[in-house]
Amino acid sequence: MSDTIEKVKCLIIGSGPAGYTAAIYAARANMAPVLYQGEQPGGQLTTTNDVENFPGYPDGITGPEMMIQLQKQAERFGSDIRHGWVTKVDFSGPIHKVWVNEEKEIHADTIIISTGASAKYLGLPSEQKYLQLGGGVSACAVCDGFFYRNQETVIVGAGDSACEEAHYLSKLCKKVTMLVRRDEFRASKIMAERVKNTENIEILYNTETKEVLGDGQVVTGVRVKNNITGDVHDIPATGFFVAIGHKPNTDIFKNYLDLDETGYIINAKPGTSKTNVDGVFVSGDAADHVYRQAITAAGTGCMAALDAERYLAAKDANFEVTTPTYN
């Protein structure tokens, strides 16, 4: 082994609620975890201004502030939190090999993947502007719909997730306008019928977003175009939701781990964090395409650390499991 290769007991790839929670549990279990934060330290939650549905914060908290607190908690127990991101892995042999920033090589006894998933956006400059400002653009109705109670919102998308999010918003908002690019939904019939039969959801077919309108601070409307007639008009709205899918950040693992057709990591055994490679575990949105909430990500981060601890204990008689088992 080269002197430039670092050997670690537990390597956590990615931060966010899943990665930091895994680090907290791994550190408390004497696994001396090393965590690389990735390209977006703190994950998707750092783009969320207000988090009001995470237990323990009765007055709410900003996403960035929550991630700072989670990082500090992990560091308090001895987690080694580092800047940088994993660019290459090799899980083909008994040693789990990882390269950071295409330079540093690490060999890890266990690996916890917490790379998350990235919401897909339209890519419009105006959309990105108000997304960064936290002024009315969102990719999660369940997370942010509450802030638009009794207001008018617009949602883009035509699949099952878009229909589910539109229906969720309809319970909170005065009116929801749904923009569908084609002349039909991609969603299942039952989901499409649900939004069609919801009184305060207006569906505009063959319609594309041209611009997200605002006053420089918050969203005030959406400019749309009918791609058949060419008609352009503005829709008043205070919230613009994008529901065109998520892309899991798992490309570097595709040659070694079982992924579904979208790229989400498949759990080798349901109810655990195990992957098809022994000693490699997954937590958070890299495997979860259903819930995608901070609290569920944190829960799977805990599971991954416990699974990794028990894996080490089974391999090394001198490694003692320190966490209790609840029956």
C-alpha positions as CSV (number, residue, x, y, z in Angstrom):
1,M,0.0,0.0,0.0
2,S,1.4,3.4,-1.0
3,D,2.1,6.0,1.7
4,T,-0.2,8.4,-0.1
5,I,-3.2,6.1,0.5
6,E,-5.3,6.8,3.5
7,K,-7.0,4.0,5.4
8,V,-10.3,4.7,7.2
9,K,-12.8,2.6,9.1
10,C,-15.9,4.5,7.9
11,L,-16.1,6.8,4.9
12,I,-19.3,8.8,4.4
13,I,-19.8,10.2,0.9
14,G,-22.0,13.3,0.9
15,S,-23.5,15.5,3.6
16,G,-27.1,16.7,4.2
17,P,-29.4,15.2,6.9
18,A,-28.5,11.7,5.8
19,G,-24.7,12.1,5.8
20,Y,-24.5,14.2,9.0
21,T,-26.8,11.8,10.9
22,A,-24.7,8.8,9.7
23,A,-21.6,10.7,11.0
24,I,-23.2,11.4,14.4
25,Y,-24.0,7.7,14.9
26,A,-20.8,6.4,13.4
27,A,-18.7,8.7,15.6
28,R,-20.6,7.7,18.7
29,A,-19.9,4.1,17.8
30,N,-16.1,4.7,17.7
31,M,-15.9,4.2,13.9
32,A,-13.9,7.4,13.4
33,P,-15.9,8.5,10.4
34,V,-14.5,10.6,7.6
35,L,-17.1,12.6,5.7
36,Y,-16.6,14.4,2.4
37,Q,-19.3,17.0,1.9
38,G,-19.6,16.9,-1.8
39,E,-20.1,19.7,-4.4
40,Q,-23.0,21.1,-2.3
41,P,-22.1,21.0,1.4
42,G,-25.3,20.4,3.3
43,G,-27.2,19.1,0.3
44,Q,-30.4,20.3,-1.2
45,L,-31.7,21.7,2.2
46,T,-29.1,24.6,1.9
47,T,-31.4,26.0,-0.8
48,T,-34.4,26.0,1.5
49,N,-35.0,29.3,3.4
50,D,-37.5,27.9,5.9
51,V,-37.8,24.4,7.4
52,E,-40.9,24.1,9.6
53,N,-41.6,20.4,9.5
54,F,-38.5,18.9,11.1
55,P,-39.1,17.8,14.6
56,G,-37.5,19.7,17.4
57,Y,-37.8,23.2,15.8
58,P,-41.1,24.7,17.0
59,D,-40.2,28.1,15.5
60,G,-38.7,26.6,12.3
61,I,-35.2,27.0,11.1
62,T,-33.5,27.8,7.8
63,G,-32.0,25.0,5.8
64,P,-28.4,26.3,5.9
65,E,-28.6,26.9,9.7
66,M,-29.9,23.4,10.3
67,M,-27.0,21.9,8.3
68,I,-24.5,24.0,10.2
69,Q,-26.0,22.6,13.5
70,L,-25.9,19.0,12.2
71,Q,-22.3,19.4,11.1
72,K,-21.3,20.8,14.5
73,Q,-23.1,18.0,16.2
74,A,-21.2,15.4,14.1
75,E,-17.9,17.2,14.8
76,R,-18.6,17.3,18.5
77,F,-18.4,13.5,18.6
78,G,-15.2,13.3,16.6
79,S,-16.4,13.1,13.0
80,D,-13.8,14.3,10.5
81,I,-15.8,16.6,8.1
82,R,-13.9,17.6,5.0
83,H,-14.4,19.7,1.9
84,G,-14.2,17.9,-1.4
85,W,-16.1,15.3,-3.4
86,V,-15.6,11.7,-4.5
87,T,-15.0,11.5,-8.2
88,K,-14.2,7.8,-8.6
89,V,-14.8,4.5,-6.8
90,D,-13.7,0.9,-7.2
91,F,-15.8,-1.7,-5.4
92,S,-14.6,-4.7,-7.4
93,G,-12.4,-6.2,-4.8
94,P,-12.3,-6.8,-1.1
95,I,-10.9,-3.3,-0.5
96,H,-13.3,-0.4,-1.0
97,K,-11.3,2.2,-3.0
98,V,-12.3,5.8,-3.4
99,W,-10.7,8.8,-5.0
100,V,-11.4,12.3,-3.8
101,N,-11.1,15.3,-6.3
102,E,-9.5,12.8,-8.7
103,E,-6.3,12.8,-6.6
104,K,-6.4,11.5,-3.1
105,E,-7.0,7.7,-2.7
106,I,-8.8,6.3,0.3
107,H,-9.3,2.7,1.3
108,A,-12.4,2.2,3.6
109,D,-13.6,-0.7,5.6
110,T,-17.2,0.6,5.2
111,I,-18.7,3.2,3.0
112,I,-22.0,5.1,3.5
113,I,-23.4,6.8,0.4
114,S,-25.4,9.9,1.1
115,T,-25.0,11.7,-2.2
116,G,-28.7,12.6,-2.5
117,A,-30.6,13.5,-5.6
118,S,-30.9,16.8,-7.4
119,A,-34.3,18.3,-8.5
120,K,-34.6,19.0,-12.2
121,Y,-35.4,22.6,-13.1
122,L,-36.3,24.2,-16.4
123,G,-33.1,26.1,-16.4
124,L,-34.6,29.6,-17.1
125,P,-32.5,32.4,-15.8
126,S,-35.5,33.9,-14.1
127,E,-36.4,30.6,-12.5
128,Q,-32.8,30.2,-11.1
129,K,-32.8,33.8,-9.9
130,Y,-35.8,33.4,-7.6
131,L,-34.7,29.9,-6.6
132,Q,-31.5,31.3,-5.3
133,L,-33.3,34.2,-3.7
134,G,-35.7,31.8,-2.0
135,G,-38.4,34.1,-3.3
136,G,-41.1,31.6,-4.6
137,V,-39.5,28.9,-6.7
138,S,-39.6,25.3,-5.3
139,A,-39.3,21.7,-6.3
140,C,-41.1,20.3,-3.3
141,A,-44.8,21.1,-2.6
142,V,-44.8,19.1,0.6
143,C,-41.8,21.1,1.9
144,D,-42.9,24.6,0.9
145,G,-46.7,24.5,0.1
146,F,-47.6,25.7,3.5
147,F,-46.0,29.1,2.8
148,Y,-48.6,29.7,0.0
149,R,-51.8,29.1,1.9
150,N,-54.7,30.9,0.3
151,Q,-52.5,32.2,-2.5
152,E,-52.3,31.4,-6.2
153,T,-49.5,29.0,-7.5
154,V,-48.3,27.5,-10.7
155,I,-46.9,24.0,-11.1
156,V,-45.0,22.5,-14.1
157,G,-45.2,18.8,-14.8
158,A,-47.3,16.0,-16.2
159,G,-46.3,12.8,-14.4
160,D,-47.6,11.1,-11.2
161,S,-45.4,13.2,-8.9
162,A,-46.6,16.5,-10.5
163,C,-50.2,15.4,-10.1
164,E,-49.6,14.4,-6.5
165,E,-47.9,17.7,-5.8
166,A,-50.7,19.7,-7.5
167,H,-53.3,17.9,-5.5
168,Y,-51.4,18.6,-2.3
169,L,-51.2,22.3,-3.2
170,S,-54.9,22.4,-4.0
171,K,-55.7,21.7,-0.4
172,L,-53.7,24.8,0.7
173,C,-53.9,27.3,-2.2
174,K,-56.7,29.4,-3.5
175,K,-55.9,28.3,-7.1
176,V,-53.3,26.0,-8.7
177,T,-52.5,26.3,-12.4
178,M,-50.9,23.2,-13.9
179,L,-48.7,23.6,-17.0
180,V,-48.5,20.5,-19.2
181,R,-46.3,20.7,-22.3
182,R,-48.2,18.2,-24.4
183,D,-51.9,17.6,-25.0
184,E,-52.0,14.8,-22.4
185,F,-50.6,13.7,-19.0
186,R,-47.8,11.2,-18.6
187,A,-49.3,10.3,-15.3
188,S,-51.4,7.2,-14.6
189,K,-55.0,7.6,-15.3
190,I,-56.1,7.6,-11.7
191,M,-53.7,10.4,-10.8
192,A,-54.6,12.5,-13.9
193,E,-58.3,12.1,-13.1
194,R,-57.7,13.2,-9.6
195,V,-56.3,16.6,-10.6
196,K,-58.9,17.0,-13.4
197,N,-61.7,16.6,-10.9
198,T,-60.2,19.1,-8.4
199,E,-62.2,22.3,-8.6
200,N,-59.4,24.8,-7.9
201,I,-56.8,23.2,-10.3
202,E,-56.7,24.7,-13.8
203,I,-54.9,22.6,-16.4
204,L,-53.3,24.3,-19.4
205,Y,-52.2,21.8,-22.0
206,N,-49.6,22.5,-24.7
207,T,-48.2,25.2,-22.5
208,E,-44.6,26.1,-21.7
209,T,-43.0,28.5,-19.3
210,K,-41.3,31.4,-20.9
211,E,-40.3,33.4,-17.8
212,V,-40.8,33.6,-14.0
213,L,-42.0,37.1,-13.2
214,G,-41.1,38.9,-10.0
215,D,-40.4,42.2,-8.3
216,G,-36.7,41.5,-7.8
217,Q,-37.3,39.7,-4.5
218,V,-40.3,37.4,-4.8
219,V,-42.3,35.8,-7.6
220,T,-45.4,37.7,-8.8
221,G,-46.4,35.6,-11.8
222,V,-45.4,33.3,-14.7
223,R,-45.3,34.1,-18.4
224,V,-46.4,31.1,-20.5
225,K,-46.8,30.3,-24.2
226,N,-49.2,27.9,-25.9
227,N,-46.9,25.9,-28.2
228,I,-49.8,25.3,-30.7
229,T,-51.4,28.7,-31.0
230,G,-48.3,30.8,-30.1
231,D,-50.4,32.8,-27.5
232,V,-48.4,34.3,-24.7
233,H,-49.9,35.5,-21.5
234,D,-49.1,36.1,-17.9
235,I,-50.5,34.1,-14.9
236,P,-50.5,35.9,-11.5
237,A,-48.9,33.7,-8.9
238,T,-46.8,33.9,-5.8
239,G,-45.3,30.4,-6.0
240,F,-43.8,28.5,-8.9
241,F,-43.3,24.8,-8.4
242,V,-41.3,22.5,-10.7
243,A,-42.2,18.8,-10.7
244,I,-40.4,17.4,-13.6
245,G,-38.4,14.8,-11.7
246,H,-35.2,14.3,-9.7
247,K,-31.8,12.9,-10.7
248,P,-30.0,10.8,-8.1
249,N,-26.3,11.7,-7.8
250,T,-25.2,8.1,-8.3
251,D,-23.4,8.0,-11.6
252,I,-20.0,7.1,-10.2
253,F,-21.4,4.0,-8.6
254,K,-23.2,2.5,-11.6
255,N,-20.5,0.0,-12.5
256,Y,-20.6,-1.5,-9.0
257,L,-24.0,-1.0,-7.4
258,D,-27.5,-2.1,-8.5
259,L,-29.5,0.9,-9.6
260,D,-33.0,1.2,-10.9
261,E,-33.8,2.7,-14.3
262,T,-33.7,6.2,-13.0
263,G,-30.4,5.8,-11.1
264,Y,-31.6,5.3,-7.6
265,I,-29.6,2.8,-5.6
266,I,-31.5,-0.4,-4.9
267,N,-31.4,-1.7,-1.3
268,A,-30.2,-5.3,-1.4
269,K,-32.4,-6.2,1.5
270,P,-35.6,-4.2,2.1
271,G,-35.7,-2.5,5.5
272,T,-32.0,-2.1,5.6
273,S,-29.4,0.3,4.1
274,K,-27.4,-2.5,2.5
275,T,-26.4,-2.5,-1.1
276,N,-25.4,-5.4,-3.3
277,V,-21.7,-4.8,-2.3
278,D,-20.8,-6.0,1.2
279,G,-19.7,-3.1,3.4
280,V,-21.3,-0.4,1.2
281,F,-24.5,1.2,2.6
282,V,-26.8,3.9,1.3
283,S,-28.9,6.5,3.0
284,G,-31.1,9.4,2.0
285,D,-32.3,10.5,-1.4
286,A,-29.7,8.5,-3.3
287,A,-32.1,5.5,-2.7
288,D,-35.4,7.2,-1.8
289,H,-37.6,8.3,-4.7
290,V,-40.8,8.2,-2.7
291,Y,-40.6,10.4,0.4
292,R,-37.5,12.7,-0.2
293,Q,-37.9,14.5,3.2
294,A,-35.2,15.7,5.6
295,I,-36.5,13.6,8.4
296,T,-36.6,10.3,6.4
297,A,-33.1,11.0,5.1
298,A,-31.9,11.5,8.7
299,G,-33.6,8.2,9.7
300,T,-31.8,6.3,7.0
301,G,-28.5,7.9,7.9
302,C,-29.0,6.4,11.4
303,M,-29.8,3.0,9.8
304,A,-26.7,3.1,7.6
305,A,-24.4,3.8,10.5
306,L,-25.9,1.0,12.6
307,D,-25.6,-1.4,9.7
308,A,-22.0,-0.4,9.1
309,E,-21.2,-0.8,12.8
310,R,-22.7,-4.4,12.8
311,Y,-20.8,-5.2,9.6
312,L,-17.5,-4.3,11.2
313,A,-18.4,-6.2,14.3
314,A,-19.1,-9.3,12.3
315,K,-15.7,-9.0,10.5
316,D,-13.6,-8.0,13.5
317,A,-14.0,-9.8,16.8
318,N,-12.1,-6.9,18.5
319,F,-14.7,-4.3,17.3
320,E,-17.4,-4.0,19.8
321,V,-21.0,-2.9,19.0
322,T,-21.8,0.0,21.3
323,T,-25.3,0.9,20.2
324,P,-28.3,-0.9,21.8
325,T,-30.5,-3.2,19.9
326,Y,-34.2,-2.6,20.3
327,N,-36.6,-5.6,19.9
